[in-house]
């Protein structure tokens, strides 16, 4: 925490944030990422009274076409903590889409009602489309198996805060690397920080080839089915849930649902500073006996969603499209 504060205070004048929307981590430069993380720390350090004026008189549309707990509620908590007002919906079934309204028309209408739009949708590419038709900034809260940039930024914030640095780490991604949008986004972001990446998954849930090949051009990558063998090397283990809802065939899901279960005994040879992360919800891929070890930071990771999303809302509230 002190390290972040020191860097925020001693850093040179920051460049302007280069984006008008937060759609994909591919859009972020290293400077953009650092800008957001430092602003998140500054906001986390503010008094509640000072913070509550950052979105004063602003309205944010919370548009969740797909179920969500942590992302939706952390965004809405952040909006209210900053003094903003929230409108919107938590499921597609209560919108005019049920009457046949097109997605583009829904976005245009909501752009007239709000200063910022936060959106989650089950289909890849919808966030990009929303940004194209909206005259207000759009924040992507997840578009299908594609991108989840705000999760990535809170993951980076968590790593910086609890591991102490971002550069040169060895990070193991474990579980569902095929459908896991959090994994795709974080793996791309870590290329800005020269991370060595380990992709640990069943053969049928490997990191998509186009993502793995792209990252291999920038960082060292190991692909394997073995977890325990590599634990002693890692600075971060990023566990993921095998996502039943993404499988077209339930039989295939049953074959792999328990393939990786991290428990306390498996961490006996881990570095003392190694941290275990998980975007949550977990099912049984991390045993509860890991929770009380110094390695576990997944609940702290979830809490990081508040300052990071506060920072993004604050930054984009000052942007004109």
NUBA-424461 format. One record per residue (C-alpha): residue number from 1; residue in three letters; chain; x, z, y. Coordinates in nm, 3 decimals. Layout:
// NUBA-424461
  selo  semar  bati     east       up    north
   NUM    ALA     A        X        Z        Y
...
//
This chain:
// NUBA-424461
  selo  semar  bati     east       up    north
     1    UNK     A    0.000    0.000    0.000
     2    UNK     A    0.280    0.093    0.244
     3    UNK     A    0.461   -0.227    0.156
     4    UNK     A    0.159   -0.434    0.257
     5    UNK     A    0.120   -0.243    0.582
     6    UNK     A    0.487   -0.285    0.666
     7    UNK     A    0.472   -0.660    0.601
     8    UNK     A    0.152   -0.697    0.804
     9    UNK     A    0.305   -0.514    1.102
    10    UNK     A    0.646   -0.676    1.086
    11    UNK     A    0.546   -1.033    1.008
    12    UNK     A    0.593   -1.311    1.262
    13    UNK     A    0.296   -1.465    1.439
    14    UNK     A    0.071   -1.615    1.171
    15    UNK     A   -0.031   -1.980    1.173
    16    UNK     A   -0.400   -2.047    1.220
    17    UNK     A   -0.599   -2.043    0.896
    18    UNK     A   -0.616   -2.410    0.798
    19    UNK     A   -0.958   -2.422    0.626
    20    UNK     A   -1.316   -2.443    0.748
    21    UNK     A   -1.462   -2.361    0.403
    22    UNK     A   -1.343   -2.169    0.097
    23    UNK     A   -1.418   -2.405   -0.191
    24    UNK     A   -1.113   -2.435   -0.414
    25    UNK     A   -0.782   -2.259   -0.445
    26    UNK     A   -0.626   -2.608   -0.441
    27    UNK     A   -0.709   -2.618   -0.070
    28    UNK     A   -0.496   -2.310    0.005
    29    UNK     A   -0.134   -2.321    0.112
    30    UNK     A    0.093   -2.027    0.047
    31    UNK     A    0.057   -1.940    0.416
    32    UNK     A   -0.323   -1.942    0.392
    33    UNK     A   -0.312   -1.705    0.096
    34    UNK     A   -0.078   -1.462    0.269
    35    UNK     A   -0.288   -1.481    0.586
    36    UNK     A   -0.602   -1.374    0.391
    37    UNK     A   -0.426   -1.097    0.201
    38    UNK     A   -0.276   -0.945    0.514
    39    UNK     A   -0.609   -0.963    0.694
    40    UNK     A   -0.771   -0.791    0.396
    41    UNK     A   -0.525   -0.507    0.417
    42    UNK     A   -0.579   -0.472    0.790
    43    UNK     A   -0.957   -0.456    0.745
    44    UNK     A   -0.927   -0.209    0.457
    45    UNK     A   -0.729    0.017    0.692
    46    UNK     A   -0.989    0.002    0.973
    47    UNK     A   -1.237    0.274    1.058
    48    UNK     A   -1.594    0.204    0.947
    49    UNK     A   -1.703    0.186    1.312
    50    UNK     A   -1.445   -0.077    1.409
    51    UNK     A   -1.510   -0.277    1.094
    52    UNK     A   -1.885   -0.279    1.152
    53    UNK     A   -1.845   -0.493    1.465
    54    UNK     A   -1.665   -0.787    1.298
    55    UNK     A   -1.986   -0.964    1.188
    56    UNK     A   -2.213   -0.813    1.449
    57    UNK     A   -2.512   -1.043    1.521
    58    UNK     A   -2.410   -1.276    1.236
    59    UNK     A   -2.638   -1.381    0.949
    60    UNK     A   -2.494   -1.472    0.608
    61    UNK     A   -2.694   -1.660    0.344
    62    UNK     A   -2.626   -1.529   -0.008
    63    UNK     A   -2.728   -1.818   -0.236
    64    UNK     A   -2.686   -1.743   -0.605
    65    UNK     A   -2.822   -2.019   -0.830
    66    UNK     A   -2.660   -1.840   -1.127
    67    UNK     A   -2.672   -1.468   -1.224
    68    UNK     A   -2.397   -1.249   -1.081
    69    UNK     A   -2.333   -0.878   -1.037
    70    UNK     A   -1.985   -0.814   -0.897
    71    UNK     A   -1.946   -1.128   -0.686
    72    UNK     A   -2.292   -1.118   -0.529
    73    UNK     A   -2.300   -0.745   -0.466
    74    UNK     A   -1.945   -0.725   -0.337
    75    UNK     A   -2.016   -1.008   -0.093
    76    UNK     A   -2.337   -0.840    0.024
    77    UNK     A   -2.159   -0.505    0.054
    78    UNK     A   -1.885   -0.672    0.258
    79    UNK     A   -2.137   -0.843    0.487
    80    UNK     A   -2.318   -0.519    0.560
    81    UNK     A   -1.996   -0.322    0.607
    82    UNK     A   -1.892   -0.576    0.871
    83    UNK     A   -2.224   -0.535    1.053
    84    UNK     A   -2.377   -0.865    0.941
    85    UNK     A   -2.723   -0.935    0.800
    86    UNK     A   -2.793   -1.091    0.459
    87    UNK     A   -3.062   -1.340    0.364
    88    UNK     A   -3.092   -1.542    0.044
    89    UNK     A   -3.173   -1.528   -0.325
    90    UNK     A   -3.026   -1.404   -0.652
    91    UNK     A   -3.161   -1.676   -0.886
    92    UNK     A   -3.252   -2.043   -0.859
    93    UNK     A   -3.604   -1.989   -0.992
    94    UNK     A   -3.727   -1.835   -0.667
    95    UNK     A   -3.613   -2.128   -0.449
    96    UNK     A   -3.785   -2.452   -0.350
    97    UNK     A   -3.569   -2.630   -0.608
    98    UNK     A   -3.847   -2.530   -0.847
    99    UNK     A   -4.077   -2.748   -0.636
   100    UNK     A   -3.837   -3.040   -0.652
   101    UNK     A   -3.630   -2.989   -0.337
   102    UNK     A   -3.284   -3.143   -0.371
   103    UNK     A   -2.974   -2.925   -0.363
   104    UNK     A   -2.850   -3.099   -0.047
   105    UNK     A   -3.177   -3.033    0.134
   106    UNK     A   -3.166   -2.665    0.036
   107    UNK     A   -2.815   -2.636    0.182
   108    UNK     A   -2.915   -2.813    0.505
   109    UNK     A   -3.212   -2.581    0.550
   110    UNK     A   -3.008   -2.266    0.486
   111    UNK     A   -2.742   -2.390    0.729
   112    UNK     A   -3.007   -2.371    1.002
   113    UNK     A   -3.086   -2.009    0.918
   114    UNK     A   -2.738   -1.859    0.879
   115    UNK     A   -2.388   -1.853    1.032
   116    UNK     A   -2.212   -1.853    0.694
   117    UNK     A   -2.317   -1.957    0.341
   118    UNK     A   -2.199   -1.781    0.024
   119    UNK     A   -2.291   -1.969   -0.292
   120    UNK     A   -2.266   -1.961   -0.671
   121    UNK     A   -2.391   -2.245   -0.890
   122    UNK     A   -2.361   -2.328   -1.262
   123    UNK     A   -2.249   -2.689   -1.201
   124    UNK     A   -1.894   -2.793   -1.113
   125    UNK     A   -1.857   -2.963   -0.777
   126    UNK     A   -2.165   -2.815   -0.614
   127    UNK     A   -1.963   -2.601   -0.374
   128    UNK     A   -1.774   -2.906   -0.249
   129    UNK     A   -2.104   -3.091   -0.199
   130    UNK     A   -2.248   -2.791   -0.013
   131    UNK     A   -1.949   -2.790    0.222
   132    UNK     A   -1.995   -3.161    0.291
   133    UNK     A   -2.362   -3.131    0.390
   134    UNK     A   -2.350   -2.791    0.563
   135    UNK     A   -2.269   -2.757    0.932
   136    UNK     A   -2.170   -2.393    0.868
   137    UNK     A   -1.874   -2.258    0.666
   138    UNK     A   -1.933   -2.231    0.290
   139    UNK     A   -1.769   -1.977    0.058
   140    UNK     A   -1.768   -2.067   -0.310
   141    UNK     A   -1.862   -1.771   -0.531
   142    UNK     A   -1.806   -1.980   -0.845
   143    UNK     A   -1.916   -2.330   -0.945
   144    UNK     A   -1.957   -2.349   -1.322
   145    UNK     A   -1.627   -2.352   -1.515
   146    UNK     A   -1.455   -2.513   -1.216
   147    UNK     A   -1.332   -2.279   -0.939
   148    UNK     A   -1.371   -1.917   -0.825
   149    UNK     A   -1.137   -1.894   -0.523
   150    UNK     A   -1.251   -1.557   -0.386
   151    UNK     A   -1.187   -1.399   -0.728
   152    UNK     A   -0.841   -1.553   -0.721
   153    UNK     A   -0.764   -1.404   -0.382
   154    UNK     A   -0.879   -1.058   -0.487
   155    UNK     A   -0.668   -1.094   -0.801
   156    UNK     A   -0.362   -1.177   -0.591
   157    UNK     A   -0.440   -0.887   -0.359
   158    UNK     A   -0.462   -0.653   -0.660
   159    UNK     A   -0.130   -0.775   -0.800
   160    UNK     A    0.042   -0.736   -0.462
   161    UNK     A   -0.104   -0.388   -0.415
   162    UNK     A   -0.037   -0.245   -0.762
   163    UNK     A    0.263   -0.444   -0.891
   164    UNK     A    0.427   -0.455   -0.549
   165    UNK     A    0.504   -0.825   -0.519
   166    UNK     A    0.375   -1.173   -0.597
   167    UNK     A    0.695   -1.376   -0.630
   168    UNK     A    0.868   -1.436   -0.961
   169    UNK     A    0.629   -1.250   -1.192
   170    UNK     A    0.563   -1.312   -1.561
   171    UNK     A    0.186   -1.336   -1.609
   172    UNK     A    0.005   -1.366   -1.941
   173    UNK     A   -0.344   -1.516   -1.946
   174    UNK     A   -0.531   -1.415   -2.260
   175    UNK     A   -0.854   -1.531   -2.424
   176    UNK     A   -1.088   -1.799   -2.293
   177    UNK     A   -0.860   -2.030   -2.097
   178    UNK     A   -1.079   -2.337   -2.150
   179    UNK     A   -1.395   -2.220   -1.973
   180    UNK     A   -1.248   -1.937   -1.762
   181    UNK     A   -1.271   -2.045   -1.398
   182    UNK     A   -1.095   -1.726   -1.286
   183    UNK     A   -0.796   -1.823   -1.501
   184    UNK     A   -0.788   -2.181   -1.374
   185    UNK     A   -0.786   -2.073   -1.011
   186    UNK     A   -0.533   -1.790   -1.048
   187    UNK     A   -0.293   -2.003   -1.251
   188    UNK     A   -0.292   -2.265   -0.973
   189    UNK     A   -0.248   -2.003   -0.699
   190    UNK     A    0.049   -1.845   -0.875
   191    UNK     A    0.242   -2.173   -0.852
   192    UNK     A    0.294   -2.085   -0.484
   193    UNK     A    0.485   -1.775   -0.601
   194    UNK     A    0.700   -1.922   -0.880
   195    UNK     A    0.531   -1.725   -1.160
   196    UNK     A    0.624   -1.777   -1.523
   197    UNK     A    0.291   -1.824   -1.702
   198    UNK     A    0.200   -1.750   -2.063
   199    UNK     A   -0.121   -1.909   -2.196
   200    UNK     A   -0.234   -1.704   -2.493
   201    UNK     A   -0.549   -1.836   -2.660
   202    UNK     A   -0.706   -1.979   -2.975
   203    UNK     A   -0.641   -2.351   -3.018
   204    UNK     A   -0.999   -2.440   -2.925
   205    UNK     A   -0.986   -2.235   -2.602
   206    UNK     A   -0.654   -2.356   -2.463
   207    UNK     A   -0.592   -2.408   -2.094
   208    UNK     A   -0.731   -2.754   -2.005
   209    UNK     A   -0.453   -3.007   -2.045
   210    UNK     A   -0.474   -3.145   -1.692
   211    UNK     A   -0.431   -2.795   -1.543
   212    UNK     A   -0.149   -2.696   -1.779
   213    UNK     A    0.041   -3.022   -1.716
   214    UNK     A    0.007   -2.985   -1.339
   215    UNK     A    0.135   -2.626   -1.346
   216    UNK     A    0.425   -2.718   -1.575
   217    UNK     A    0.555   -2.941   -1.295
   218    UNK     A    0.591   -2.635   -1.070
   219    UNK     A    0.644   -2.331   -1.296
   220    UNK     A    0.769   -2.236   -1.638
   221    UNK     A    0.481   -2.227   -1.889
   222    UNK     A    0.457   -2.100   -2.249
   223    UNK     A    0.153   -2.181   -2.464
   224    UNK     A    0.093   -1.968   -2.773
   225    UNK     A   -0.169   -1.802   -2.992
   226    UNK     A    0.031   -1.476   -3.013
   227    UNK     A   -0.036   -1.182   -2.780
   228    UNK     A    0.154   -0.877   -2.905
   229    UNK     A    0.484   -1.063   -2.940
   230    UNK     A    0.500   -1.137   -2.567
   231    UNK     A    0.369   -0.809   -2.421
   232    UNK     A    0.722   -0.664   -2.361
   233    UNK     A    0.808   -0.962   -2.137
   234    UNK     A    0.503   -0.951   -1.911
   235    UNK     A    0.448   -0.801   -1.566
   236    UNK     A    0.073   -0.869   -1.578
   237    UNK     A   -0.169   -0.921   -1.866
   238    UNK     A   -0.484   -1.097   -1.749
   239    UNK     A   -0.745   -1.049   -2.020
   240    UNK     A   -1.063   -1.258   -2.024
   241    UNK     A   -1.397   -1.240   -2.200
   242    UNK     A   -1.479   -1.507   -2.456
   243    UNK     A   -1.777   -1.651   -2.268
   244    UNK     A   -2.065   -1.695   -2.510
   245    UNK     A   -2.279   -1.865   -2.244
   246    UNK     A   -2.026   -2.149   -2.207
   247    UNK     A   -2.022   -2.240   -2.577
   248    UNK     A   -2.242   -2.532   -2.683
   249    UNK     A   -2.228   -2.404   -3.043
   250    UNK     A   -2.285   -2.035   -3.125
   251    UNK     A   -2.106   -2.070   -3.459
   252    UNK     A   -1.788   -2.167   -3.275
   253    UNK     A   -1.828   -1.863   -3.049
   254    UNK     A   -1.860   -1.630   -3.350
   255    UNK     A   -1.530   -1.760   -3.488
   256    UNK     A   -1.330   -1.657   -3.181
   257    UNK     A   -1.523   -1.376   -3.008
   258    UNK     A   -1.290   -1.096   -3.135
   259    UNK     A   -0.966   -1.290   -3.163
   260    UNK     A   -0.788   -1.074   -2.901
   261    UNK     A   -0.861   -0.705   -2.859
   262    UNK     A   -0.601   -0.521   -2.649
   263    UNK     A   -0.559   -0.153   -2.736
   264    UNK     A   -0.331    0.130   -2.627
   265    UNK     A   -0.104    0.107   -2.931
   266    UNK     A   -0.020   -0.254   -2.849
   267    UNK     A    0.123   -0.143   -2.512
   268    UNK     A    0.390    0.089   -2.653
   269    UNK     A    0.669   -0.160   -2.578
   270    UNK     A    0.528   -0.285   -2.248
   271    UNK     A    0.720   -0.243   -1.923
   272    UNK     A    0.623    0.082   -1.749
   273    UNK     A    0.522   -0.121   -1.445
   274    UNK     A    0.315   -0.376   -1.641
   275    UNK     A   -0.050   -0.396   -1.533
   276    UNK     A   -0.359   -0.505   -1.726
   277    UNK     A   -0.625   -0.698   -1.537
   278    UNK     A   -0.968   -0.835   -1.626
   279    UNK     A   -1.225   -1.011   -1.401
   280    UNK     A   -1.506   -0.819   -1.578
   281    UNK     A   -1.749   -0.782   -1.739
   282    UNK     A   -1.557   -0.697   -2.054
   283    UNK     A   -1.724   -0.694   -2.394
   284    UNK     A   -1.470   -0.562   -2.644
   285    UNK     A   -1.150   -0.750   -2.556
   286    UNK     A   -0.997   -0.435   -2.402
   287    UNK     A   -1.037   -0.111   -2.594
   288    UNK     A   -1.152    0.185   -2.384
   289    UNK     A   -0.835    0.373   -2.483
   290    UNK     A   -0.647    0.143   -2.242
   291    UNK     A   -0.859    0.267   -1.949
   292    UNK     A   -0.666    0.591   -1.900
   293    UNK     A   -0.320    0.438   -1.929
   294    UNK     A   -0.116    0.365   -1.613
   295    UNK     A   -0.134   -0.003   -1.707
   296    UNK     A   -0.509   -0.043   -1.647
   297    UNK     A   -0.609   -0.167   -1.301
   298    UNK     A   -0.921   -0.374   -1.378
   299    UNK     A   -1.160   -0.135   -1.204
   300    UNK     A   -0.930   -0.123   -0.900
   301    UNK     A   -0.923   -0.503   -0.924
   302    UNK     A   -1.302   -0.512   -0.897
   303    UNK     A   -1.288   -0.285   -0.591
   304    UNK     A   -1.043   -0.526   -0.424
   305    UNK     A   -1.331   -0.771   -0.395
   306    UNK     A   -1.464   -0.582   -0.096
   307    UNK     A   -1.166   -0.603    0.148
   308    UNK     A   -1.076   -0.955    0.041
   309    UNK     A   -1.429   -1.086    0.088
   310    UNK     A   -1.452   -0.895    0.415
   311    UNK     A   -1.137   -1.075    0.529
   312    UNK     A   -1.272   -1.417    0.431
   313    UNK     A   -1.605   -1.355    0.603
   314    UNK     A   -1.427   -1.235    0.917
   315    UNK     A   -1.189   -1.532    0.923
   316    UNK     A   -1.458   -1.796    0.862
   317    UNK     A   -1.697   -1.639    1.113
   318    UNK     A   -1.452   -1.754    1.379
   319    UNK     A   -1.429   -2.111    1.243
   320    UNK     A   -1.624   -2.403    1.389
   321    UNK     A   -1.692   -2.697    1.158
//
